[in-house]
Amino acid sequence: MFARLIDTSNWTYEQWLAAIILTFIVLSVVVFIHRMVKLFRLSRKPAYKPNLRPLRRSRHRPGNSDHDLKTDDDSNEG
């Protein structure tokens, strides 16, 4: 029985078309499931938070603050 199914020498074009369509459907479902699993794995990971400009904080001295750089016009707005 199985040997008769895998013997493609006397398949009609309808059988070939059905086999090709079923193969395409099976492959599409496998790719879709693979991508969904990959997406769910990616969503479970914590978000990457880059450490931008780490040297800026280490060079910052307590005596220098940002308000020293402002002009008097900025502080006398009202």
N, C-alpha and C positions, 0 to 999 in steps of 0.2 A: 504494500500500500504506500509506504513512504517513498520507496524507489520510484513509484509511478508519479508521485507529486513532484519530486525533484528532477525528473526527466523532462527537460524543456524542449526536446527536439520536435515534438508534435503539438506545441501550444499554438493556439490561435491568437490573432492579434488582440482579441478581447481579453484573453487571459494575460497576455503581456501587459496590456494597458492597466488592467486591474492590479497586477503585481507591482507595477511601477508606481501607481497612485497609492497603494497601501504602504509601499516602502517610503515614499515621500511623507506620508502622514505619520508614520512611526518615527522617522528621523526628525520631523518637525516637533513632535511631542517631546522627544528626548532632548533636543536642543532647548526647547522652552522650559522644561523642568530643570535642566542644568543651569540656565540663566536665572531662574527664580531662586534656586538654592544658593547660587552665588550672590544674588542680591540680598537675600535674607542674612547670609553670613556677614556681608559687608555692613548691613544695618545694625548688627549686634555689636560691632566693634565700637569702642569709644571714638569720638571725633578727634582728629589730630589737631593739636594746638601747638603751632610752632613757637619757638622761643625767639622772638624777634628782638634784635638789638640788646643782647644781654650785657654788653660792655657799657651801654649808656647808664644803666643803673649803678654799675660798680664805680664809674667815674664821678657820679653825682655826689657832691660833698654837702654836708648839712648846712654849711654857711651860705651856700649859693642857692637861692630859691628863685622860682619863676617870677615872682612879683617884683624882684629887684630889676628886672629887665623892662618892666612896663614904664611908660611915661606918666607924667602927672596928669595929662589930658585924659588918659584912660581911667584914672581913679577918681576924677572930679566930673563925673557925668551928670549928676543930678543937681 
